[in-house]
């Protein structure tokens, strides 16, 4: 995995692992002040977050959030394909008389990394195990051969690259696997299944989910190795923060990820590797990155501009 990551940093298309540059070259430090907003566009919900940052003393002094379901007819549009979505968002807000400047566009893994590292400097990666799977970590800009243009002063982040019904069936502990029977009929229209059939379904789910968790753990081990956190160079505490419904709501999957990672890195190193669920979602990370980049550009604190 680490070799594939290196190949992906070398050139576009050079690896099966897509090492995408995020162009976020500054993470929040805790010194940021001002009013900032985060918009989190998920698969089914749109979340709006407002945070008041108070600097080192208060950090997040106040926050408000709201989530709304995305209407189905808006999920299948193609008007933004090939377009600059930041420009479109900025234009749409201006038409509505909303005086907010769009400072950054990030994905969920980058937001998770920024939001959790704000509180814990030992966080080395933000990972998403949900509808999609990706991760973000901080890479030294001079270690990215495919980088074009002037190198930034700080590191640059790159990211690489289950279902509720499945989880419910996998965790079915009823004697006759009643939940499995109900889910098969509800989701697939298969009724009148025998207990033997239902046991076979659970066994298949166990095999598939275990394999998926083991592959996920291999990706996490690859990040540790790429960053020298595999015990060969750096033995500091390393925190991997994971978000996404698959990890949060699928207990057997998340447990297998943690167990497999411990086996891959070894008993001694596993003592300094922490895997935990993200308490803060990507939305707070988006607001914090907007804050850190506005400060970086010396425009933070302007009372006439909101981000």
ABEGO torsion letter per residue (X at the ends): XAAAAAAAAABBGABABBBBBAGBABBBAGABBEBBBBBBBBAABBBBBBBBBAEAAAEBABBBBBBBBBBAAAAABAAABGBBAAAAAAAAAAAAGBBBBBABBBBAAAAAAAAAAAABAABABBBBBBABBBBBBBBBAAABAABBEBBBABBBBBBBXXBAAAAAAAABABAAGAAAAAAAAAAAGBBGBBAAAAAAAAAAAAAAAAAAAAAAAAAAAAAAAAAGAAGAABABBBBBBBBEAAAAABAAAAAAAAAAAAAAAEAAAAAABBBBBBABBAAAAAAAAAAAAAAAAGABGBAABBX
